[in-house]
Amino acid sequence: MRTEKFLQHHGVSMNPFAEEDAQTDPVFKNRCRTSTFHPVWDKVFGDPADPATSIVFGEKGAGKTAMRLQIMGKLAEHNRENPDAKIWVIEYDDFNPFLDRFADRLPARKQRDSAKVLEEWKLWDHMDAILSLGTTNLVNLILGTQGPGNAPPNQIANDLRSKLDKYQKRDLLLLSACYDDSLSESFADRTNKLRRKLWYGGWSTYATPLLGWGVSAAIAALVIYLIRNENFTALWGWLAVVLVLLGWVPWMIRWWRCHFEARGVAKNVRALKRDTSSLRRLFMRMPDRDLHGQPLPSRRRTDDRYELLAKFQGVLTSLGFNGILVLVDRVDEPHLVNGSVELMRDFVWSMLDNKFLKQPGVGLKLLLANELVEHLNRETREFHQRARIDKQNMIPSLDWTGEALYDLANARLEACAQDGATPELRTMFDDGVSDQRLIDAFRSLRTPRNLFKFLYRVIVAHCNSHTDANPVWKVPKETFESTLAVYGREQAATDRGLSVS
């Protein structure tokens, strides 16, 4: 018997349990994302008008990625309804590009050991990566280009000249110089387009080269005059060289100052690739008054990054964004981590800093693996004093009760219902499988992913046991129990393998 025929008999238009990953699940994205939430949703999401930090621990398949997508959807709705009090969203969930560039900066002996690479990764590297994602998205929107990191809730008005003052234009150019990570265009082209879009001048930067050329031209004219009048001597020659050099001294001082600043940024923004010569040319086109005293990520410390984040917030505030929300997810997936709990800890722990997590106007949603809770509980008093986990809206376990999973299964059936139909999970099973037995079985499955895998498997097993000519429309108790037992053994073996690794 075909599964489609079985589902259609129960008023279901498509299999609601076929997909297991929220990112590729059309039932969740198109039908359940706005209506089906985990019981702790309100605590995690909070008030979008005042973004706050939450730390959520959950096992694989518990719904962390689904929660991230739901947060994105709710914030997009909030931004549409509040155009003058929006929230800027940064999805920090693809770590491989940053980690690859970071590893390339390290000595060869460390590059071969993932643990040593992640031990070197510090809080300011996380901040560089987050600022890069936010800045790249903002520049993409300003220039009208698409690229990775563009979050749907983030939309800006076209007229920037009336919204940003000259200092914010300078800040945006500095942020773009340090953190714009687009691969669609060259750095120089992106920078020039951004300067034109912002109407950022910088004509005063031509003063020093014009002085140098002017002095050179005047000395050259004087030398030609002396030669024609046969008054040119070796002394005049040496004097001409000295005067020309003096004319170029202001330009050379600016060049070396900008070069050292550019070299410091290129060297210390380790999560990105920055070219010293390109940065120097950009700094040379900015007036001294715009560069003097400005924070740049030219040292390995967080102080400059906090100031740059404040500048980023200032630019966003003028564009109608009252806060920033950073969504951290999939920390077990980078190839350097490869699911290792210890490596996840080394990568994530630097972010657990109260100053970082409690910045005004910035909220972080850390969706972390459940295995990290044990490591958290074993940390020292000094760590907990620095992290202040008690102030971070921590969810120690993203648990699902059997009742909640039962309601979730019915919600997905309803989302896939045919017109006029009201399918229920209860009607798919024989009377020998009571409601309480279903709830108890679902409780043992623990997560939505396991629930969907099991229900898909039990429906397929039942349909394979019957023909289209002689259909049976209810799953018998024997099929339910045998499939559950086999799935339980497989899941236990998988859990043992994960704990060993």
C-alpha positions as CSV (number, residue, x, y, z in Angstrom):
1,M,0.0,0.0,0.0
2,R,1.3,3.4,-0.9
3,T,2.0,5.8,2.0
4,E,0.3,8.6,-0.1
5,K,-2.9,6.6,-0.2
6,F,-2.8,5.9,3.5
7,L,-2.3,9.6,4.3
8,Q,-4.9,10.8,1.9
9,H,-7.4,8.4,3.5
10,H,-6.8,10.3,6.8
11,G,-7.2,13.7,5.1
12,V,-3.4,14.5,4.8
13,S,-2.2,16.0,1.6
14,M,1.6,15.4,2.1
15,N,3.7,13.4,4.5
16,P,4.3,15.7,7.5
17,F,7.1,13.5,8.9
18,A,9.4,13.1,5.9
19,E,11.8,15.9,6.7
20,E,14.0,16.0,9.8
21,D,16.0,19.3,9.5
22,A,14.2,22.5,10.1
23,Q,16.2,24.4,7.5
24,T,15.0,22.1,4.6
25,D,11.5,21.2,6.1
26,P,8.8,22.8,3.9
27,V,6.1,21.8,6.4
28,F,7.8,23.8,9.2
29,K,8.9,26.8,7.1
30,N,5.7,27.3,5.3
31,R,3.0,26.1,7.7
32,C,4.2,25.6,11.3
33,R,6.8,28.2,11.9
34,T,4.3,30.9,13.0
35,S,2.0,28.6,15.0
36,T,4.0,25.8,16.7
37,F,6.4,26.8,19.5
38,H,8.4,25.1,22.2
39,P,7.0,25.7,25.7
40,V,10.0,27.9,26.7
41,W,9.6,30.1,23.6
42,D,8.6,33.2,25.5
43,K,11.6,33.1,27.7
44,V,14.0,32.6,24.8
45,F,12.5,35.2,22.5
46,G,11.8,37.9,25.1
47,D,10.7,41.4,24.1
48,P,12.0,42.5,20.7
49,A,11.8,46.1,21.7
50,D,14.6,45.4,24.3
51,P,16.8,42.6,23.0
52,A,18.3,40.4,25.7
53,T,20.6,37.4,25.9
54,S,19.5,33.8,26.2
55,I,21.5,30.7,26.4
56,V,19.7,27.5,25.4
57,F,21.1,24.0,25.7
58,G,19.5,21.2,23.7
59,E,20.4,17.9,22.3
60,K,20.5,17.2,18.5
61,G,17.1,17.4,17.0
62,A,15.5,19.2,20.0
63,G,14.5,22.2,17.8
64,K,17.3,24.7,18.2
65,T,17.6,25.5,14.5
66,A,13.8,25.6,14.3
67,M,13.8,28.1,17.1
68,R,16.4,30.3,15.3
69,L,14.2,30.3,12.2
70,Q,11.2,31.2,14.3
71,I,13.1,34.1,15.9
72,M,14.0,35.3,12.4
73,G,10.4,35.2,11.3
74,K,9.1,37.0,14.4
75,L,11.7,39.7,14.0
76,A,10.9,40.2,10.4
77,E,7.2,40.7,11.4
78,H,8.3,43.1,14.2
79,N,10.4,45.2,11.8
80,R,7.5,45.5,9.4
81,E,5.2,46.7,12.1
82,N,7.7,49.0,13.7
83,P,9.7,50.7,10.9
84,D,11.2,53.2,13.4
85,A,12.1,50.7,16.1
86,K,13.5,47.7,14.2
87,I,16.0,45.1,15.3
88,W,19.1,44.3,13.2
89,V,19.7,40.5,13.0
90,I,23.1,38.8,12.6
91,E,23.1,35.1,11.9
92,Y,26.3,33.7,13.3
93,D,26.0,30.1,12.3
94,D,28.5,29.4,9.5
95,F,31.9,29.4,11.2
96,N,34.0,27.5,8.6
97,P,35.1,30.6,6.6
98,F,36.2,32.4,9.7
99,L,38.0,29.4,11.2
100,D,39.7,28.6,7.9
101,R,41.2,32.0,7.6
102,F,42.1,32.1,11.2
103,A,43.9,28.8,11.0
104,D,45.9,30.0,8.0
105,R,47.4,32.7,10.2
106,L,48.8,30.2,12.7
107,P,52.1,28.3,12.5
108,A,52.0,25.1,10.6
109,R,52.5,23.0,13.7
110,K,49.3,24.4,15.2
111,Q,47.2,24.3,11.9
112,R,47.4,20.4,12.0
113,D,45.8,20.3,15.5
114,S,42.2,21.4,15.8
115,A,42.5,21.8,19.6
116,K,45.4,24.1,19.3
117,V,43.6,26.2,16.6
118,L,40.6,26.6,18.8
119,E,42.6,27.4,21.9
120,E,44.0,30.4,20.1
121,W,40.5,31.7,19.1
122,K,39.6,34.5,21.5
123,L,36.6,36.7,22.3
124,W,37.8,39.5,20.0
125,D,37.9,37.0,17.1
126,H,34.2,36.2,17.7
127,M,33.6,40.0,17.8
128,D,35.4,40.4,14.5
129,A,33.4,37.7,12.9
130,I,30.1,39.2,14.2
131,L,31.0,42.7,13.1
132,S,32.0,41.3,9.7
133,L,28.6,39.6,9.2
134,G,26.7,42.7,10.3
135,T,28.8,45.2,8.3
136,T,28.8,43.1,5.1
137,N,25.0,42.8,5.3
138,L,24.6,46.5,5.8
139,V,27.0,47.4,2.9
140,N,25.2,44.9,0.6
141,L,21.8,46.6,1.4
142,I,23.3,50.0,0.8
143,L,24.8,49.0,-2.6
144,G,21.8,46.8,-3.6
145,T,23.8,43.6,-3.8
146,Q,23.1,40.1,-2.5
147,G,25.5,37.9,-0.6
148,P,25.9,35.4,2.3
149,G,24.8,36.8,5.6
150,N,21.9,38.9,4.3
151,A,19.2,38.4,6.9
152,P,15.5,38.9,5.7
153,P,14.5,41.1,8.6
154,N,17.1,43.7,7.7
155,Q,15.8,46.3,5.4
156,I,16.9,50.0,5.1
157,A,15.7,53.1,3.3
158,N,17.4,54.2,0.1
159,D,18.2,57.8,1.1
160,L,21.1,57.6,3.5
161,R,22.4,61.2,3.0
162,S,19.5,62.6,5.1
163,K,19.9,59.9,7.8
164,L,23.6,59.7,8.5
165,D,25.7,62.6,9.6
166,K,29.3,63.1,8.4
167,Y,30.7,61.3,11.5
168,Q,28.5,58.2,10.9
169,K,29.5,58.2,7.3
170,R,33.1,58.1,8.5
171,D,32.3,55.3,10.9
172,L,30.6,53.3,8.3
173,L,33.6,53.6,6.0
174,L,35.9,52.5,8.8
175,L,33.8,49.5,9.5
176,S,33.6,48.6,5.9
177,A,37.4,48.9,5.6
178,C,38.0,46.6,8.5
179,Y,35.1,44.1,8.2
180,D,33.4,44.1,4.8
181,D,33.8,40.6,3.5
182,S,32.0,40.5,0.2
183,L,33.4,38.2,-2.5
184,S,31.2,39.5,-5.3
185,E,33.3,42.6,-6.0
186,S,36.8,43.8,-5.3
187,F,37.6,45.7,-2.1
188,A,38.5,48.8,-4.0
189,D,35.3,48.8,-6.1
190,R,33.1,48.2,-3.1
191,T,34.8,51.0,-1.2
192,N,34.5,53.5,-4.1
193,K,30.8,52.7,-4.6
194,L,30.2,53.1,-0.9
195,R,32.0,56.5,-0.8
196,R,29.9,57.7,-3.7
197,K,26.7,56.4,-2.2
198,L,27.5,58.2,1.1
199,W,28.7,61.4,-0.6
200,Y,31.8,61.2,1.5
201,G,34.4,63.8,0.3
202,G,37.9,63.8,1.7
203,W,39.2,66.4,-0.7
204,S,41.6,67.7,2.0
205,T,43.6,64.5,1.6
206,Y,44.9,65.8,-1.7
207,A,46.7,68.7,0.1
208,T,49.9,66.8,0.9
209,P,50.5,65.2,-2.6
210,L,49.6,68.6,-4.2
211,L,52.2,70.2,-1.9
212,G,54.8,67.6,-2.9
213,W,54.1,68.0,-6.7
214,G,53.9,71.8,-6.4
215,V,57.3,72.0,-4.6
216,S,58.8,69.5,-7.2
217,A,57.5,71.6,-10.1
218,A,58.8,74.8,-8.6
219,I,62.2,73.3,-8.0
220,A,62.3,71.8,-11.4
221,A,61.5,75.2,-13.0
222,L,64.2,76.8,-10.9
223,V,66.8,74.2,-12.0
224,I,65.8,74.7,-15.6
225,Y,66.2,78.4,-15.3
226,L,69.6,78.1,-13.6
227,I,70.8,75.6,-16.3
228,R,69.7,77.9,-19.1
229,N,71.6,80.8,-17.5
230,E,74.6,78.6,-16.8
231,N,74.3,79.3,-13.1
232,F,73.6,75.8,-12.0
233,T,76.2,74.2,-9.7
234,A,76.5,71.0,-7.7
235,L,75.5,72.9,-4.6
236,W,72.3,74.0,-6.3
237,G,71.7,70.3,-7.3
238,W,72.0,69.1,-3.7
239,L,69.8,71.9,-2.5
240,A,67.2,71.1,-5.1
241,V,67.1,67.5,-4.0
242,V,66.7,68.5,-0.3
243,L,63.9,70.9,-1.1
244,V,62.0,68.3,-3.1
245,L,62.3,65.8,-0.3
246,L,61.1,68.4,2.2
247,G,58.1,69.1,0.0
248,W,57.1,65.4,0.1
249,V,57.8,65.0,3.9
250,P,54.1,65.6,4.9
251,W,52.9,63.1,2.4
252,M,55.5,60.5,3.5
253,I,54.5,61.0,7.2
254,R,50.8,60.3,6.3
255,W,51.8,57.4,4.2
256,W,53.8,55.7,6.9
257,R,51.2,56.4,9.6
258,C,48.4,54.9,7.4
259,H,50.7,52.0,6.5
260,F,51.3,51.1,10.1
261,E,47.5,51.4,10.9
262,A,46.6,49.2,7.9
263,R,49.3,46.7,8.8
264,G,48.0,46.4,12.3
265,V,44.5,45.8,11.1
266,A,45.5,43.2,8.5
267,K,47.6,41.4,11.1
268,N,45.2,41.3,14.0
269,V,41.8,40.8,12.3
270,R,42.6,37.1,12.1
271,A,39.2,35.8,11.1
272,L,39.3,37.7,7.8
273,K,41.7,38.3,5.0
274,R,42.8,42.0,4.8
275,D,45.3,43.4,2.4
276,T,47.7,46.0,3.9
277,S,48.0,48.0,0.6
278,S,44.3,48.2,0.0
279,L,43.6,49.4,3.6
280,R,46.4,51.9,3.3
281,R,45.0,53.4,0.2
282,L,41.6,53.7,1.8
283,F,43.1,55.4,5.0
284,M,45.1,57.8,2.8
285,R,41.8,59.0,1.2
286,M,40.4,59.8,4.7
287,P,41.3,63.2,6.3
288,D,43.5,63.1,9.3
289,R,40.8,64.5,11.5
290,D,38.6,61.5,10.6
291,L,41.3,59.0,11.4
292,H,42.9,60.6,14.4
293,G,41.9,58.9,17.7
294,Q,39.5,56.5,16.0
295,P,39.4,52.9,17.3
296,L,40.8,50.3,14.9
297,P,41.1,46.5,15.4
298,S,44.9,46.8,15.2
299,R,45.6,45.0,18.5
300,R,44.6,41.7,20.0
301,R,42.2,43.0,22.6
302,T,38.4,43.6,23.0
303,D,38.5,47.3,23.8
304,D,38.6,48.5,20.2
305,R,36.0,46.0,19.1
306,Y,33.6,47.2,21.8
307,E,34.0,50.8,20.5
308,L,33.6,49.7,16.9
309,L,30.4,47.8,17.9
310,A,29.2,51.0,19.5
311,K,29.8,52.9,16.2
312,F,28.0,50.1,14.3
313,Q,25.0,50.6,16.7
314,G,25.1,54.3,16.1
315,V,24.9,53.9,12.4
316,L,22.0,51.4,12.7
317,T,20.2,53.7,15.1
318,S,20.1,56.5,12.5
319,L,18.7,53.9,10.0
320,G,15.8,53.0,12.4
321,F,17.3,50.0,14.3
322,N,17.0,50.2,18.0
323,G,18.9,47.0,18.8
324,I,21.0,44.2,17.4
325,L,20.2,40.5,17.9
326,V,23.0,37.9,17.2
327,L,21.8,34.3,16.6
328,V,24.5,31.7,17.4
329,D,23.7,28.2,16.2
330,R,25.3,25.0,14.8
331,V,28.5,25.3,16.8
332,D,28.9,21.5,16.5
333,E,29.2,21.6,12.7
334,P,32.5,23.4,11.8
335,H,35.0,20.9,10.4
336,L,37.5,21.8,13.1
337,V,35.0,21.0,15.8
338,N,33.4,17.9,14.1
339,G,31.0,17.3,16.9
340,S,33.6,17.1,19.7
341,V,32.3,18.4,23.0
342,E,35.7,19.6,24.2
343,L,36.3,21.5,20.9
344,M,32.9,23.0,21.1
345,R,33.7,24.2,24.6
346,D,37.0,25.7,23.5
347,F,35.3,27.6,20.7
348,V,32.3,28.8,22.6
349,W,33.6,29.5,26.1
350,S,35.3,32.8,25.3
351,M,31.8,34.2,24.4
352,L,30.6,33.5,27.9
353,D,31.6,36.9,29.2
354,N,29.1,39.1,31.1
355,K,30.3,42.3,29.5
356,F,29.9,40.8,26.0
357,L,26.6,39.2,26.7
358,K,25.0,42.2,28.5
359,Q,25.9,45.1,26.1
360,P,23.1,47.7,26.0
361,G,21.0,47.3,22.9
362,V,22.6,44.0,21.9
363,G,21.1,40.5,22.6
364,L,22.7,37.2,21.9
365,K,20.7,33.9,21.5
366,L,23.2,31.1,22.0
367,L,21.7,27.8,20.9
368,L,24.2,25.3,22.2
369,A,24.6,21.5,22.4
370,N,23.2,19.8,25.5
371,E,26.6,18.1,26.3
372,L,28.1,21.4,27.2
373,V,26.0,21.7,30.3
374,E,28.2,19.2,32.1
375,H,31.3,21.2,31.3
376,L,29.6,24.4,32.4
377,N,28.8,22.8,35.8
378,R,32.4,21.8,36.3
379,E,33.9,25.3,35.6
380,T,35.6,27.3,38.3
381,R,34.2,30.1,40.5
382,E,36.3,32.6,38.5
383,F,34.6,31.5,35.2
384,H,31.1,31.8,36.7
385,Q,32.0,35.2,38.1
386,R,33.1,36.4,34.6
387,A,30.2,34.7,32.7
388,R,27.4,35.4,35.2
389,I,25.3,32.6,33.7
390,D,22.6,33.4,36.3
391,K,21.9,36.6,34.5
392,Q,21.7,35.2,31.0
393,N,18.2,33.6,30.8
394,M,19.7,30.1,30.7
395,I,17.6,27.2,29.5
396,P,19.6,24.2,30.8
397,S,17.7,21.7,28.6
398,L,15.4,22.1,25.7
399,D,13.2,19.2,26.9
400,W,10.0,18.0,25.2
401,T,7.4,16.1,27.2
402,G,5.4,13.3,25.7
403,E,2.3,15.5,25.7
404,A,4.1,18.3,23.9
405,L,5.4,15.9,21.2
406,Y,1.9,14.5,20.8
407,D,0.5,18.0,20.2
408,L,3.4,18.7,17.8
409,A,2.6,15.7,15.7
410,N,-1.1,16.7,15.6
411,A,-0.1,20.3,14.6
412,R,1.9,19.0,11.7
413,L,-0.9,16.8,10.5
414,E,-3.3,19.8,10.7
415,A,-0.8,21.9,8.7
416,C,-0.8,19.3,6.0
417,A,-4.6,18.7,6.0
418,Q,-6.6,18.5,2.9
419,D,-9.3,21.2,2.4
420,G,-12.0,20.6,4.9
421,A,-10.3,17.7,6.7
422,T,-9.3,17.6,10.4
423,P,-6.8,14.8,10.6
424,E,-5.7,13.5,14.0
425,L,-2.8,11.2,15.0
426,R,-5.2,9.1,17.1
427,T,-7.2,8.0,14.1
428,M,-4.1,6.5,12.4
429,F,-3.6,3.9,15.1
430,D,-5.6,0.9,16.2
431,D,-7.6,1.1,19.4
432,G,-5.0,-1.2,21.0
433,V,-2.6,1.8,21.0
434,S,-4.1,4.1,23.6
435,D,-3.5,7.8,23.9
436,Q,-1.4,7.2,27.0
437,R,0.7,4.7,25.2
438,L,1.4,7.1,22.4
439,I,2.4,9.8,24.9
440,D,4.6,7.4,26.8
441,A,6.3,6.3,23.6
442,F,6.8,9.8,22.4
443,R,8.4,10.7,25.8
444,S,11.0,8.1,25.3
445,L,11.8,9.6,21.9
446,R,12.7,12.9,23.6
447,T,13.1,15.2,20.5
448,P,11.0,16.2,17.5
449,R,13.6,14.8,15.1
450,N,13.3,11.3,16.7
451,L,9.5,11.7,16.7
452,F,9.4,12.4,13.0
453,K,11.8,9.6,12.2
454,F,9.8,7.1,14.2
455,L,6.4,8.2,12.8
456,Y,7.7,8.1,9.2
457,R,9.2,4.7,9.8
458,V,6.1,3.2,11.5
459,I,3.8,4.5,8.7
460,V,6.1,3.1,6.0
461,A,6.3,-0.3,7.9
462,H,2.6,-0.5,8.1
463,C,2.0,0.4,4.4
464,N,4.6,-2.2,3.3
465,S,2.7,-4.9,5.1
466,H,-0.5,-4.3,3.1
467,T,-1.5,-4.0,-0.6
468,D,-3.5,-1.3,-2.3
469,A,-6.1,-3.9,-3.1
470,N,-6.6,-4.8,0.6
471,P,-5.8,-1.7,2.5
472,V,-5.8,-1.4,6.3
473,W,-6.3,2.1,7.5
474,K,-5.1,1.8,11.1
475,V,-1.6,0.9,12.3
476,P,-1.9,-2.2,14.6
477,K,-0.3,-2.4,18.0
478,E,2.1,-5.0,17.0
479,T,3.6,-2.9,14.2
480,F,3.8,0.1,16.5
481,E,5.6,-1.7,19.3
482,S,8.0,-3.6,17.1
483,T,9.0,-0.5,15.2
484,L,9.4,1.4,18.4
485,A,11.6,-1.3,19.9
486,V,13.9,-1.4,16.9
487,Y,14.1,2.4,16.7
488,G,14.9,2.6,20.4
489,R,17.8,0.1,20.1
490,E,19.2,2.1,17.2
491,Q,18.9,5.3,19.1
492,A,20.6,3.9,22.2
493,A,23.5,2.7,20.0
494,T,23.8,6.1,18.4
495,D,23.8,7.8,21.8
496,R,26.5,5.5,23.0
497,G,28.6,6.2,20.0
498,L,28.2,10.0,20.5
499,S,29.2,9.7,24.2
500,V,32.3,7.7,23.3
501,S,33.4,10.2,20.6
